[in-house]
């Protein structure tokens, strides 16, 4: 797993622990709270990548945005998708 994803996962774990757990007790909502926070942290991380990129002096390119996010997390860039033109 990518190191940054591990860090975000740990942050989400710690957040859920702080919100729900007493030492030695199980809380039934822990996983829901943790998963929601993990998703929030990933979205914020993706937003940072796009914010940094959009300051560049060239037009926005969705394919490049996808590539940058995948590379940021150390994931393989997916093949280009077929673009649908709306009429």
Residue pairs with C-beta under 8 A, 6 or more apart in sequence:
1 9
2 73
2 74
2 75
3 74
4 45
4 72
4 73
4 74
5 42
5 73
5 74
8 38
8 41
8 42
8 45
9 38
11 37
11 41
12 34
12 35
12 37
12 38
12 41
13 34
15 33
15 34
15 37
16 30
16 31
16 33
16 34
16 37
17 30
19 33
20 27
20 29
20 30
20 33
21 27
21 30
45 72
45 73
46 69
46 72
49 65
49 68
49 69
49 72
50 65
50 68
50 69
53 64
53 65
53 68
54 60
63 80
66 77
66 78
67 77
70 76
70 77
70 78
71 77
